[in-house]
Amino acid sequence: MTDNGSSTKDPDQKLDQLMKLYVTKEEKLELVDMADTIGISFSSFARAVLLEYEIEEDPVEIRKLRYQANKIGVNVNQLAKVANQQGQLPARQQLDNINQQIINILNQL
């Protein structure tokens, strides 16, 4: 399975065949939530489950790491904004803290 949840297939093949599946409202919410948690479309998720594709990475952990990396990026942007407004770089301690956060995320990979 590729990163976006699709199988390895001929690039000329189109996903043009509609299939219907009846589920309860609760089942629908659960299935859509599962696809969102993994970070792929519901259609890709359904194909992966129905065709028994293997999802190699732990998508929940990857999403957590992505979230943490995004938080670090927000902090860096805030520090850059202050530096541009004040004409000076942030304190060394702030930069060391961000550096340590980045190292922690990389160690988790």
Secondary structure as UniProt FT lines:
FT   TURN            3..4
FT   TURN            11..12
FT   HELIX           25..38
FT   HELIX           42..50
FT   TURN            51..52
FT   HELIX           59..86
FT   HELIX           92..108
//
